[in-house]
Amino acid sequence: MPIDVEPKTLGTTVAIWAHPDDESYLSGGLLAALRDVGQRVVVVTATRGEAGVTQATGAERTAAAALRTSELASALRTLGVVEQRWLDYPDGSCSAVDPRTAVSRLIRLLDEIQPATVISFGPDGFTGHPDHVATGRWAAAACSAAAVRPRLWLPVITSERQDRHRDVEERFEVFALGRPRVCAESELIAQLRLTGRALDRKVEALRRHASQTAGLIAAMGEDRFADWVSVETFAEATL
């Protein structure tokens, strides 16, 4: 049985991710649902994603960062999110950032916003990407030290989801660097099965990240891509 979540129970929510498009892939449906009921949502993005477009020179990386900045703004408009903050760390180098500095910045942000819920990566980084892992560590440390300690929700998958999409994820090497935590339904805090307009909205947000998703959607096919991103599953971290 799906585990329903009433968006109003999350309160003000801060979503802390590493790259533009993480927010749409892993929590786009939830963020849109929160905004639909008037909840405050703030998306925090650690990098501009400049390494996500194959580039060589500094000028080209700057152009890639500008492109992905614009794509994120467009995706957030689609989801109804009007607040977003940058940490502006170098894409691909979050593991080299002094964690004390990053955590201090996030503590200040959480103390300013005082969210009831934070969403971010768990220790697995969902895909094992070093930027994801580092960002998740900063988020957990900041939540533990915030003046008003929020709940921390982590994206996970179920064995059902793992089996359903194993062929796609192996073909496109989605988890080449590492795999997400697999949870039983009894371990979940929420599971959103998106259909209809809610799913269309999430897919449209992902389309706005065209530099990252256009080729994948074309290769996978629109229906399979929509099915692949239609479920969002979360477990609550122990802080």
N, C-alpha and C positions, 0 to 999 in steps of 0.2 A: 504493500500500500504506500502511495506517496505520502510523505510527511508534509502536511500543509504548514505554511507560515503566514501569520497575519502581519503584513508589513508595519503596521502601526506599533507593534510590540518591540520593534528594533530601535525605535527612537532615532535621534540624530545619529547618522552613520558616516564614518570616515573609511574610505576604501584606499588602501595603500598598495600600489603596484609598482613594478619595475619599469615597464615600457608602455608607450601608447599601444593599445589593442588588448593588453592584459585585462583591463577593466571590462571590456565588452565580451571577450571570450569567457571569462570565469565568473562574471557577476552582472552582465548586462541586463538580464531579465529581472534580477532582484533589484538593481539600482533603479530601473524604470518603474517597477512596482512601488518602490518607496516614494519616488517622486509623484506618482499618480495619486497617492493618499496624502501628499503635502509634507512628507518628511524631509528634513534637511539632509542633503547628501553632499559630501566633499570628497572629491577624488584627488589623491596625492600620487604623483608620478615621479619616480626617482630619476629617470633619464629621458632624453628627447628621442631615443631610439635611432640615433644616427648610424649605428652599426647594422641596423636591420635592412638597409638598402646597400647593395654592393657598391662601394665607392672606394676611391683611391686617394685623392688629394684632400687637403684640409678644406678647400673651398667646396668640394663636392659633398663632404661630410656635413658642412654647414648647411648646404642646400637640402640634404636629406633630413637634417634636424628640423628645418623650417617646414618641409613637406609633412613630416609626421606630426609636428605641432598642429598644423592646420587640419590634418586628418582627425586628430584627437578632438579638437574643438567641434568638428562636424559630427563625430560619433556621439559626443556628449549631448549636443543639441538634440539628436535623435532620441536619446534616452531621457531627455528632460532634465539633465544635470546642469546646473548653472554655476557651480563652484568647483574650481580646480586649482591645485597648487603644484608647483615644480620644485623638486630638490636640485635639479640641474647637475647631477653627477654624470661622468662620462659613461656612455653606453658600453657595456662589456667590461667595465672596470669597477663595479660596485664592491667587489670583494677586496679591492685595494684601498677603499675609503676607510679612514679612521672610524671605527664603529662608534666610538664615544661621541664624535661630532655629529654623526648621522642620528644617533639615538637622542642626543640633546635637542636637536632641531625638531624631531618628531614629538618629544615630550612637550616642548613649547607649543607646538601646534595643537596637540591634544588638550593641553591645559587651556588654550584659547577657545577651542570649539566645544570641549567637554562632551564628546560623543558618548552615547550609551553602548554603541556597537562599533567595532572596527573589523574590517574584512581585509585579510592579507594572506600571503603565502605561509604554509607550514614549513617545517624543517626540510621537507623534500623539494621545495620550490615548485611543486606540481610537475615540472618537466626536468628538474635537476639543473636548470640554467643557473650559473653562479650568481648572476644579478638577482634572480628570483630568490635564491637561498639567502643572500645577504639582506635583501629588502625585508624578507620575512623575519629574520633575526632582529633587525632594527625595530620592526613593528612590535614584536613580542616584548622586547626589552622596554620599549616606550610605554606600552600598555601596562606593564608591571610597575612602572615608576610614575605614572601619571597621577596627578592630584586626585582626580576622580577616575578610578580604574574601570575601563569599559570591558565588556565581553569581547572576546576575539574569536571570530569565525574564520575557518580555514577551508579552502576548496579541497574536496576529496572526490573519489569515485567509488562506485559500488562494483562488485564482481559482475553484476548484470551489464553495467555500462562497459566494463572492460571487455567482456566477451562479445558484446554487440558490435563494437567498433575496432576490434583488434586488427582486422585486415587493413583498415584505413590508416591506423596509427603506425603499423609496421611499414606500409607502403611509403608513407611520407616521413617516416623516422621522427614522429612527434616526440617520442620519449627516448631519443638516442642518448641523452645525457643523464636520464634518470626517470623514474616512474613516480606517479602520485601515490599517496596513501590509499589503500583499498579498505573501505569500511563496510561492516554489516549495517543493515538499516537501523538496528538498535543503537548504533553509535552516532547516528546522524542527528543534527539539530534542525535541519531543513533540507527538503528536496523539492525543487521546482521543476515541474514538467511543463515546458512552454508549448503552447499550441496557438493557432489562430493569430490574432493581432499581436499578442505578446511575443510569439516566435518571429513573426514578420519584422517586428520592431528591432529585435536583437540582431537578426540577420542583416537588416538595413544598417544598423550601427557598425557591424563588422564590414559591410561593403564600403563604408566611409573610410576604413583603413585599407584603401585599395592597394597601396604599395606592398602590403603584407598578405592580403587575402584574395586579390583578383585572380592570380594564377592558381591558387589552391581551389577556389570555387570552380574555375573552369575545368581543372583536372578532375575534381571529385564529382562534379555535377551539382546543380543547385539543390535538388531534393535531398541528396545524401548529405551535403554540407549542412542543410537545415536540420536534418535528423541528428547529425553529429553534435551540434551545439544546443540541442533542445532541452537538455537536462542540466541543471545546476544543483550541486550537492555540497553540503557544508557540514563540518563537525566543529564543535566548540573546543577551543584550546584550554588547557589547564594552566593558569598563570601562577 
